[in-house]
């Protein structure tokens, strides 16, 4: 059995923090901009800015948490 809450937390961390770091890195170097641009349509309010970086951290964490939580829940139901 997978612990859905723990897997959700891990997924949220693994998605929110890299999105935050890449957004900050893109602010200074421009690296990753083509990859980050589509996320502006996925997460309304997200943009390549300091505010957008924190918004991406929050939305990425929630998105990762929900996705991995559901993955663990479905896995446990199928077991």
C-alpha positions in Angstrom: 0.0 0.0 0.0 1.2 3.5 -0.9 0.7 6.3 1.5 -1.2 8.7 -0.7 -0.5 11.8 1.4 3.2 11.2 1.5 3.4 10.5 -2.2 1.4 13.6 -2.9 3.8 15.7 -0.8 6.8 14.2 -2.7 5.1 14.9 -6.0 4.2 18.4 -5.1 7.8 19.1 -4.0 9.2 17.5 -7.1 7.1 19.7 -9.4 6.8 23.0 -7.5 10.4 23.6 -6.5 11.9 22.9 -10.0 9.3 25.2 -11.6 10.3 27.9 -9.1 14.0 27.4 -9.6 13.8 27.3 -13.4 11.6 30.5 -13.5 14.2 32.4 -11.4 17.0 31.0 -13.5 15.1 32.1 -16.7 14.8 35.6 -15.3 18.5 36.1 -15.2 19.7 34.0 -18.2 16.7 33.4 -20.5 17.4 29.6 -20.3 14.3 27.5 -20.4 11.9 30.2 -21.6 10.5 28.1 -24.5 9.7 25.4 -22.0 8.2 27.8 -19.4 6.0 29.7 -21.9 3.3 27.0 -22.2 2.8 27.0 -18.4 1.4 30.5 -18.7 -1.7 28.9 -20.3 -1.8 26.0 -17.9 -1.5 28.1 -14.7 -3.4 31.3 -15.2 -1.5 34.1 -13.4 1.9 32.4 -13.9 4.5 34.3 -15.7 8.3 34.6 -15.9 8.7 37.1 -13.0 9.4 37.0 -9.3 5.6 36.9 -8.6 5.2 34.3 -11.2 7.9 32.2 -9.7 6.1 32.1 -6.4 2.8 31.5 -8.1 4.4 28.6 -10.1 5.7 27.2 -6.8 2.3 27.2 -5.3 0.4 25.9 -8.4 3.1 23.4 -9.2 3.0 22.0 -5.6 -0.8 21.7 -5.7 -0.8 20.2 -9.2 1.9 17.7 -8.2 0.2 16.9 -4.9 -3.2 16.2 -6.5 -1.7 14.2 -9.3 0.5 11.9 -7.2 -2.2 11.6 -4.5 -4.6 10.3 -7.1 -2.0 8.0 -8.5 -1.5 6.4 -5.1 -5.2 6.3 -4.4 -5.9 4.5 -7.7 -2.9 2.2 -7.2 -4.2 1.2 -3.8 -7.7 0.6 -5.1 -6.4 -1.7 -7.9 -4.3 -3.7 -5.5 
